[in-house]
Amino acid sequence: MMNTYDRLNPFSSRIVDRYLLTKDGSTKKTYHLALSLDGSQISYQPGDSLAILPQNDPDDVDFFLKGVRCTGEEEIFDHRSKNTFSLRSYLLCKANLHRANHSFLRMLHERSSSPDLAELLLRENKPKLVEFLDNETPADLLNTFSKVLVSPQEIPSLLLPLLPRFYSIASSQRLFPNEVHLTVAAVSYTTNKGVQRHGVGTHFLCERALLEKTVVPLYIQPSHGFALPADSNASIILVGPGTGIAPYRAFLQERLSRKAPGRNWLFFGERNRSSDFYYEEFWLELQQQKRLHLDLAFSRDGAEKLYVQHNMWKQRKALWAWIEEGAYFYVCGDAKEMAKDVEATLQKIAASEGGLSDEDARRKIKEMRAEKRYLADVY
């Protein structure tokens, strides 16, 4: 099978199953989703990602239309795709309605002579401008500067494009030949002005798309390296807190379906075991079958915060033995803090258990990366 779909030619899928992985008492909403691949001939491998082309919330579209005093029926030409759309369909599927760009700010400044905007434009790439753009959508600004007139035809050149959202695939196609699974945490937040916002992609997938009905455009994004070892006898160490666990479900499904004899070790972390242990039955069954070594870190269950890197350090002797025996080390999830903490802990383990200097421990990690034995999928 070949993948002939891409951003310009996505496959029109639909969600066939969706349920909460989090339970009562959780501070999050994390969902399992299954999307149909029937008739697509799409193929994917564990470690690949799924690109979703989401839709904006119709309420956000209406708010923007109010700001430009349009009905949505106006016909416009999109210079990026070289296609003609109704303004409403363009705003729904093609436009980034959550973030203004510099062109949009300059337009508002030129047409309103706002000294505040002029000051912001002089602060390119500085914190005040970034904070402003994080809190003011294009529609917010249009409704604030209500005297500014914008014609429908110029809107595509003033708005950023609505980009695909990428999610780690959480299934093996050997077990689910006509489906692809995702593990998606619904994103919502409150701006410093007290306005509730939702992540475009997660809100579309988790809340707005109707099962079996709403078209979900998608295509496969190959992993380019974040994949299982070619040697089925190789041991793998998987570090994935939160939704970082998604590709490891695919890894283990694949290994089980192939009867791969290699050892598997998972470090998973979340907030509370009772409400946030994603795919609990799957992991515990594998542990009971002695197919999986499982280390769990639930940060809010004890008096002290416990994270995956703390369990790595507790298990440093065994972990280092696996590394020295040729195990592959994977990390998936948050790039800002978690991935850095995990790498720092592994380096510390290399120094402690391998008797290496700090410089040699860093070199060891670098060598593992070069050998494709240290693999990261972080975001």
N, C-alpha and C positions, 0 to 999 in steps of 0.2 A: 504493500500500500504506500501511496505517496501523499504528502501534504501539499496541496495546491492552494491552500487558503492563506491569506495574509491580511494586513491592515486594510488594504484597498479592496480586498475580495474575501471578506470573512464568511464563515459558515453560519447559517441561521439556525441556532440551536434553541432549545427550550429547557427550562428546569423541570426535571421529572420527580425530584424528591428534595425536601429541605426540612431540616429539623434542628432544634437547639441542642448543642453539645453541653452547654452550661446548664446548671440546675438551679433550683430555688436557692436564693441567698447569694448568688454570684453578683459581682459588681460589673460584669460584662455580659454581652450577648455574642456568643460565638456559635456559628452555624456549620452544619455539614450540608453540602449541596451536591446533588448529582445532576449532570447535564447530559442530554442525549446527543449521541454522535450518529444516530441512525441515518444511513444513506450518505454519509460524508466521506467514507473511506479514509478518514483521518487516522493516523497512527501516532503514538507517543511512547516515550520511555520514562521510567522512574527517574526523577530529577528534573524533567522538563517543567515548564510553566505554561499556564493557560492565559492567553491575552483576551481580555473582555473589553468590548467597546460598549460602555454604559450609556444610559440616557440620563439627562438632567431631570430633576423633579419638575413636573408641570407647574407647581406653585412658583418655583424660581423663574421659570419661563414667563409666567404671567406678570411677575413683579418686574422683570426686565422690560417687557412690552409696555407696562404702565409708564416706566421711566422714559421710553422713547416715543410714547404716545402713538403706538401702532396696534393694529388688530391682530397681526400674525399672519394674515392672508397675503401680505405684500410679497411679491416675487423678487428674489435677490440672486446674484451670481456670486458663488464662492470661488475666489481666485486660487485657493489651494487645491481643491479637487476638480476645478474647471467644470463644475456642475451648477445647475440652477435649482433652487429650493424655494419653498414658501418660507417666510421668515420664521414662523413657528417651528417647522420641522428642522430648520438649520439650528435654531437655538436649543432644541430638544436633543439633537444627536451630534452636532458638530462643534459647538462653541463652549469654551470654558467660562462658565458664569460665576465661578467662585473667586477668580483672581484677575484683577486688572493688571495691565502692563503699562510701560512707560508711555507708549503711544496714546493710550487711553487717557492717562493723566495729563499729557501735553495738550491733547484736544480740549479737555475740560478747562485747563488753565487758559488756553488761548481764547476760549469762547466765554469765559466767566471773569477773566482777569483776577483770579483768586491769588492773593499773596501767599496764603498757606500752601497752596499747591506749588507755587513757584519755589518756595523754600524746600519743599519735599523733593522736587525735581533736581535741585542742586545737591541733594544728599544721596545720590545713586550709590547702591550697595552698602549703605550705612544702616545701622539698626533702626533708626526712626522710620525710614522708608519701608524697610522690611516689615516692621510691626504694623505700619499703616496698611500695607497691601494684604497682610494676613487678616485684617479685621474689616476691611471695606471691599465688598464685592462691586463689580461694575454697576449692578442695579442699585446698590446702596448709594453710590456716588451720583448716578443719574437722578435719583429721587431727592438727593441732598441739593444738587445743583439743578433745580427743576426748571430754570429758565434756559438752560442749554438745549439747543435743538440738534438732533442727530437724525440724518436721513437713513432709511432702511438700507440703501445701497452701500453705504460706507461701513456698516456694522461689521462685516467679515474682516475688514482690514484693521478694525480697532480691537478685536477680541482674540485672545489666544485660542488655539485649537483644543478640543476635548480629546485628550490622549488616551490610549488604551491603558487598562489597569492589568497588572501581571500578578498571578497567584500560583503558588507552588501546587503542582498536581498531587493529590492525596490518594491515588489509586493506581493499581497495576492493570494494564489493559489485558493481560493474560487472564485475570479474573473478571474483568468488566469490559468485554470487547466493544460494547456499544455505548459506553458511558465514560465520563471523566468526572472525578470527584474533587471538591475543594473544601478547605477548612477556612472559613472567613469570619473574622471578628468585625462586627458592625462598629463603624467609627462615628462617634458623635462628640461634640465639644461645645463649649460656651465661649464666645469671644470676650475680650475684656470690656466690651460694651453690653454684655449680658445677653447676646443674641445666640440662640441655639442653632448650630450648624450640623450637617451630616456629611460624611464622606460620600462623594458621588458614586463611586463604584460599589461600595459595600451597601449603601442605602438602596441602590437599584437591585442588587442581587438578593439582599436579605429581607427587604421590606416591600419593594414596589413591584418587582416582577411577579406575575401570576403563574402558578404552576401549570405546565402544559400549554400555556397560552402566549405569554409575552415572548417575543423574539429576543434572543440573547446572541448578538453577533460575537464570534470568537475565532481564534486560530491558535495554533501551537507555537510556543517560543522554545526552541531547543535549548538544552542546558549548557552546551559547550563545555562539558567537563564535570559538572556536578552530577555524577552518576555512580552506579554500583561498580565495584572492581570487576574486571573481566574474569578474574580467577574466583570461582565460586567457593573456593576453600579459604579465601582471605577473611580475616576478622575485620569487623567494622565497629567503630565507636561513633555514636550519633548523639550530638548535643543540640537540643531544640526546645527551648521553653516557649510557651504560648503556641501560636499558630505555626511556629517553626517546626512543630512536630509533623506537619502535613506530608512533606516528601518522605519521611521515614515510614509512614504507614504504607506508602507505595513501595519503598525499598523492601520492607518485610513481607508484604503480599507477594512481591516478585520472587524473593528468595524462597519463600515457602512453596510457591507454585512450581519452582524449578528444583525443589528438594536440595537446595544449596547447603552444603555441610558447614560453611563458615560460621564462626561465632558472631553474635550480635549483642551489643551493649548500648542501652539507651539511657541518656540523662535528660529527664524531662522536668520542667518546673512551671508552676503557675501560682495563683494566690491561695486557694483553698482546695484541699483534696475532695471534700464533700460536694463541691459545686463546679470545680474547674479541671477535673481530670478527664481530658478529652480522649475518647475511644478507650475508656478504662477497661472494658471487658476484653477487648482485643489484646491489649498489652498484658493483662494479668493471665490470660489463657496461655499466651506464649511463654510467660515466666513459669507457669505451672508445668508446661511441657518441656521446660529447660531449653527452650529455643531462644530465650532472651534473658540477658542480665539487665535488671531494671533498677535505676537509682532515681528517686523522686525528691523534689525540693518544692515544698509549698510554703511560700514566703510568709503567709499570714496565719499559719496554724500554730506557731510556737511563740515563745517570748522573744526570740531573736529571729531576724530575717534570715532565711535560708535560700540560697540560689544555687543554680546548677554548678557554678565554679567551686562552691564550697564542697559539694559532694565529690567533684573531681579531685579536690585536694585530699579529702578523707580517703579516697580510693587510689591515692597516688602510686602506691607500690604496684598494685595489680594493673593499673592503667599504664604505667610506664613499661611493665613487662609485656603487655599487649603491643605497645608501640614498638618496642625492640624486636618483637617477633614478627613485625611487618604489618600491623593493623593499619587500616585506613581511618583517618579522623575527619569527621564532618561537623560543621556548625551551621545552623540555619536560624534566622530570626533577626532581631534588632541589631543594626550595625553601630548605633551611636554608643552604646554602653556594653551590652551583653557580649557581643563578639570580641570586643577589645579585652574585657575581663576574662573571657574564656582563653584567649590566646596568651594573655599575661600569666594565667594560672598554669597552662601547659608548659610555658617557658620556665616557670618556677619549678614545676615538677621535673623537667629535664635537668635543671641545675641540681635539685635536691636528690633525686633518685638516680640520675645518670652521672653524678659527680662532675658536672660541667660548670665552667665559668659562665657568668652571665652572657658574655660575648659568644661562647660556644653554644650555649642554650639557644640564643637567637639564631645562630647559624643552623642549628638542628631543625628549627621550625622552618627556616628558609629552604633547607634541603628537602623537607617533607613536601613543601609547596611545589618545588621543582619536580619532584618525583610523582606529583599528583596524588600524594597520600594525605595532604592537608587540604581539604576542599570546603569552601564557604559559599553559602547562598544567603547573603545578608541584605537588608533593605532598611 
